[in-house]
Amino acid sequence: TIPIGIRRLVAARDKGCAHPGCDRPPSWCEIHHVIEWQHGGETRPENLVMLCCQHHDHIHSTEWSIDMSTGIPKFIPPPWLTELWERT
């Protein structure tokens, strides 16, 4: 579980689902660990992103990844989609 204070920080930063083009509000979203906690990922805003249920499932079941190196979620498409994604 994500402590309420941390959830509020992530919600304020992401303003809902952070996936590009999604408009789901924070109340419809879950918090995703970019580096999963069972693999050593910390429950800190720098490792968390707000995603709606659809995009949360999508991140877990596809080759998309999220880069948090700038403190803002950046979605990285799978290699086969990178060229198309960069054109948009």
N, C-alpha and C positions, 0 to 999 in steps of 0.2 A: 504494500500500500504506500501511497505517496502522502506525506504529511500535508495538511491543508495549506499551510503557509507556502510550501514549495509549489503546490498546485497553483496557487494564486499568482506566484511569480511567473510561472511558465505560461499561464493563461494571459497575463498582462503582456508578456513578450510576444506570444504567438497569435493572440486574439482569436482563438478558435483553431480549427484544423489547419496546420501549417503546410499541408500538401498543396503544391501550386494549383490554383484554380478552384480549390474547395472553399465553400463559404459556411461550413457548419460552425455554429457558435460553440464557445467553451462548454456549455451545459450538455452538449451532445458528444463531447470528446473524452478520450482516455489519454493517460500519460504513458508514453513509450520510452523505455530506456534505450538509447542509441547503442551503447555497449551494455548488453544484458547483465543484470545484477549477478546472475549465476556465473558469469564470466568475468567478474571483478568490476563491473560498471557500478558507479556510485549513484545514489539517489540525490543528485545535485542538479540545479538548473542547467549547467553546462553539458549534462549528459541526458537531458530529457527533452522531449518534443511532444506537443499536443497533436493528436490525430483522432479523426472520427473513426468509428468502428470499421467502416469500409477500408479506409486507408491504413489503419493499424493492421488489419488482416493482410492487406496488400503488401505491406513492408515485410511481414513475416513469411509470406508465401511466394515472393518473387525475388529477383536479383537487385531490386532497388536498394540503395543505401542512403544514409544521411550523414553529412559532414557537419560537425559542430565546431570546427576549429576557429571560426570567427565569433562564436557565441550566438550565431543566428543559424537556424536550420537551413542547410542547402541540400536539396535532393539530387542524388546522383543516379541517373538511369543505368540500366544494364548495358554492357558494351554493345550489344546488337541494336540498341535503341538510341545510343549516344548521338550519332550524326543527325537523326531526325529531331531529337530533343533540342540540340543546339541551334537548329534552324528556326525554332519558334521563339 
